[in-house]
Every structure is written in structure tokens, then in C-alpha cells.
């Protein structure tokens, strides 16, 4: 076997070994809003708590927290939701990108002015959607 074929095969094996690190799973169900950046996905008896990847909405006791939650409730509460989980987790929930009617929920909250792009986690995915209102919200250290 020529050396170039061996190199290609070896490279392919390395790539295949790395694939599980990028594994994703999908959960679907009905959306139940917890706060401005967290939802429960209810599917029968199963509930998956999902933190929206790449954004930071204020907590309920912070400026904009109640408004962020109210916006997300109006946007997604009780509607069919599809979340692509990136297999990372915190103690309390999965991390993922969720969609209602094909629209990215996190993008909608940022665009409405009730959450900030969390650049460290999003790679700047939502930065262009931030308006002046969002810039008034608390920006947590873990996003910097």
C-alpha cells in the first residue's frame, strides 16, 4: 500500500475517533419556560431541563429578569420545541440550542433586548442582535 494511502487511512481513523466529542442529541416536546434563558422540554413523562446555549438573561431578582421570562413565555410557552443538545452539562441542566417554529429561541430573546450574547459560549453568534436595551443588562463574568 502506498504511503499516501496509509496517511489517508490514519487521518480518517483519527477523525472518526474524535467524532464522539462532537456528538449531539435532540430532544423534542412541549416548552415550559423556567426563566429568560432556561426551559423544560416535556415529552410524556420525560422532562429535560435545557439552558439556552450562548446567551445570558438576567436572574429574576435583577433588572430585566421578569421581563425576559415574560417575553420567553409569550414566545415559547406551551409550544412544540426542538432542542439540539451539545452534550455539555451543568449540575442542573443540559446545554443546547432550542427552536420554536424553526426560530432560535435564544436569538429571539437577545433580539427583543432581554438577554445578552455570551461571547465565551456562543463565539459571538448573537452579538449582532444586541440592541441598546440589552446592553443595559447585567453581563456575567463567565461570558467574558
C-alpha positions in Angstrom: 0.0 0.0 0.0 1.5 3.4 -0.9 2.4 5.7 1.9 -0.2 8.3 0.9 -3.0 5.8 1.3 -1.7 4.8 4.7 -1.6 8.5 5.7 -5.2 8.9 4.5 -6.4 5.9 6.4 -4.6 7.0 9.5 -6.1 10.5 9.2 -9.6 9.1 8.7 -9.2 6.9 11.8 -8.1 9.9 13.9 -11.2 11.9 12.6 -13.5 9.0 13.4 -12.1 8.7 16.9 -12.7 12.5 17.5 -16.4 12.4 16.4 -17.9 11.4 19.8 -16.5 14.6 21.2 -18.8 16.5 18.9 -21.9 14.3 19.4 -25.2 16.0 19.7 -28.6 14.7 20.6 -32.1 16.2 20.0 -35.0 16.4 22.5 -38.5 17.4 21.4 -41.6 18.1 23.3 -43.6 21.0 24.7 -41.8 24.1 26.1 -42.2 25.1 29.7 -40.3 28.3 30.5 -38.3 28.4 33.7 -36.7 31.9 33.2 -35.2 34.0 30.4 -32.6 31.5 29.4 -33.8 28.2 30.7 -36.7 25.9 29.5 -38.1 22.5 30.3 -38.8 20.2 27.4 -41.7 18.0 28.3 -42.3 14.8 26.3 -44.7 12.5 28.0 -43.3 11.5 31.4 -39.8 12.8 30.5 -38.7 16.3 31.3 -35.3 17.7 30.1 -34.2 21.0 31.6 -32.2 23.0 29.0 -30.1 26.1 29.4 -30.1 28.1 26.2 -26.6 27.9 24.8 -24.7 31.2 24.2 -26.9 33.8 26.0 -27.2 35.3 29.4 -30.5 36.5 30.6 -30.9 38.3 33.9 -32.0 36.4 37.0 -35.5 37.1 38.3 -34.2 39.5 41.0 -32.1 41.5 38.5 -33.1 44.3 36.2 -34.9 42.8 33.2 -35.3 39.3 34.8 -39.1 39.3 35.0 -39.4 40.9 31.5 -37.0 38.3 30.0 -39.1 35.5 31.5 -42.4 37.1 30.4 -41.0 37.5 26.8 -39.9 33.9 26.6 -43.2 32.7 28.0 -45.1 34.6 25.3 -42.7 33.4 22.6 -42.4 29.7 23.5 -44.6 28.6 26.4 -46.7 25.6 25.6 -45.5 25.3 22.0 -43.6 22.4 20.4 -39.9 22.8 20.9 -36.8 21.1 19.4 -33.5 21.4 21.3 -30.2 20.3 19.9 -28.1 19.4 22.9 -24.3 19.7 22.6 -23.7 17.1 25.3 -22.3 19.6 27.8 -24.0 19.9 31.1 -24.0 21.8 34.3 -25.1 20.4 37.6 -28.7 21.3 36.9 -29.3 21.1 33.2 -28.3 20.2 29.6 -27.0 22.9 27.3 -28.5 23.4 23.9 -29.9 25.5 21.1 -33.7 25.3 21.1 -36.2 26.2 18.3 -39.9 27.0 18.3 -41.5 27.2 14.8 -38.0 26.9 13.4 -36.8 30.1 15.2 -33.8 30.0 17.5 -35.3 30.9 21.0 -32.0 32.4 22.3 -31.8 34.7 19.2 -35.4 35.9 19.8 -34.7 36.8 23.5 -31.5 38.7 22.6 -33.2 40.5 19.7 -36.0 41.5 22.0 -33.5 43.1 24.3 -33.9 40.8 27.3 -30.6 38.8 27.1 -27.0 39.3 26.1 -24.8 37.4 23.8 -22.5 35.3 26.0 -19.5 35.5 23.7 -17.4 33.0 25.6 -20.0 30.3 25.0 -21.5 31.5 21.7 -18.5 32.6 19.8 -20.3 35.8 19.2 -23.3 34.1 17.4 -25.8 36.5 18.9 -23.7 39.7 19.3 -25.2 41.4 16.2 -28.7 41.0 17.6 -28.0 43.0 20.8 -29.6 46.4 20.8 -29.2 49.3 23.2 -31.7 47.8 25.7 -29.7 44.6 26.0 -26.5 46.5 26.8 -28.2 47.8 30.0 -28.5 44.2 31.3 -26.0 42.6 33.7 -23.2 40.8 31.9 -21.9 37.9 33.9 -18.2 37.2 34.3 -18.5 33.7 32.8 -19.4 35.3 29.5 -16.3 37.4 29.2 
